[in-house]
């Protein structure tokens, strides 16, 4: 084996400086979150009074807003008149496969070996994570579950910032090691946040179940990643794709059975993060036991980043066969079957719930199934549909949980029977909750309808080769499950506006007059945030083209994969 030539110290120093500067310039939003996380810890340590710790929430909001602003600056605009001037993405933290010297960025862009990437896809999801985190922190200001533990508000805010670092990195990862580290960073912070109400029985149960299921799924995923490394000798997903592409349809040099095992194990860990069946068991208990703002963060921001990680994994790693044009591993059918199981189980389980929070928890499982169905077709239009769905889902899901939290703060219950007659006592909050619920169902003139419309449009698009609708059965499953969800969502609306309180009915039966009910009053900031969430749900259901155009531009970095539209 020939010896390596001696390295010139001046050249090495210049290369390292160029490598560091190039990578750090693309890592500014994440650095803001890391610095903000450390400062939030220090801020918590120097503030003694519980009232002073409320400042930590506002500080975390400012950090997330600043990180989101710098993320937006990373967006690569596309000029159709000058397509040659457009750069789809910037690979950061590049490395050489020889592991001797860092590779300068001109070479690494050609080879594609890096730990992360800054492209429109990752920027889109970073913006969703920032907006979701800000909305959750604003929710926390009105949450009795959080405010009653005001002495721990500093650690609460710092944990959300720490979790956001992982959420930023998940959709940007182009290396299996970075994928695992970012997912674990999110999970560890999530374990602690789920047990924020640790003095309650439900809070302790939520944290314990989250840890157990999280450790199990993480073990499965890291074992799957190790098999990929054993098969290919690399952890870079683009390099893995290049190596697997050499095998062709004959699978020369790659054990197809080990490749199947590695794929299933890796997908298992990602299925846990998006609450897909059969890795969903933690979801209802954790969502019920954690404070509602934490539940909202897990159901919106964590799910968005989880889908970003899943999309990056399946669309980047698996090449198409040389002869058939089909993927080397039929991950499409895995996702399609998982989508049907996920949406069906989530909706059927939600039918049986009497608690609104648990009903919404099972609903989030069903919505993960709808988005998995769009990804299963392996088309660019499916990715666009998921991006549109995630944007709409952010507002309607946060809004639904926020309305439930406001009602629970006043009546001390989340049972559907206790919602009876609330439409008369709390008309504005009840009406807003109904708007969010019908949007989650997918009824026209709401953002949820636009999301499901594009999911179904992507699934029902005909194949370019055969001109047939290959996934018709999958579209039928989405439609049938949407009809099932209509029942349990409207059951809450009926309790709010069409049914009288049980106490009034009991008094009438014994011949007593029912006392007049007082209106429930809410603070102006709480109602302002509620209206801020309602307006996009309604506006996006009517004027949605800007969202569609915005989502369509996120996949331009995927063009080198030759994904059919």
Secondary structure, DSSP 8 states (H G I E B T S, - for coil): --------HHHHHHHHHHHHHHHHHT-HHHHHHHHHHHHHHHHHHH--STTTTHHHHHHHHHHHHHHHHHHHHT-----GGGGGG---EEEEEE--TTSSS---HHHHHHH--EEEEEEHHHHHHHHHHHHHHHHHHHHHTT-HHHHTTGGGHHHHHHHHHHHHHHHHHHTTB-BHHHHHHHHHHHHHHHHHHHTTTTTSHHHHHHHHHHHHHHHHHHHHHHHHHHHHHHHHS--BHHHHHHHHHHHGGGTTTS-HHHHHHHHHHHHHHHHHHTT-TTS-THHHHHHHHS-HHHHHHHHHHHHHHHHHHHHHHHHHH--B-TTT-SBSS-HHHHHHHHHHHHHHHHHHHHHT--BHHHHHHHHHHHHHHHHHHHHHT-SHHHHHHHHHHHHHHHHHHHHHHHHHHHHHHHHS--BGGGGTTHHHHSHHHHHHHHHHHHHHHT-TTSHHHHHHHHHHHHHT---TTT-S-TTHHHHHHHHHHHHHHHHHHHHHHHHHHTS--HHHHHHHHTT------------HHHHHHHHHHHHHHHHHHH--HHHHHHHHGGGGGGGGGT---
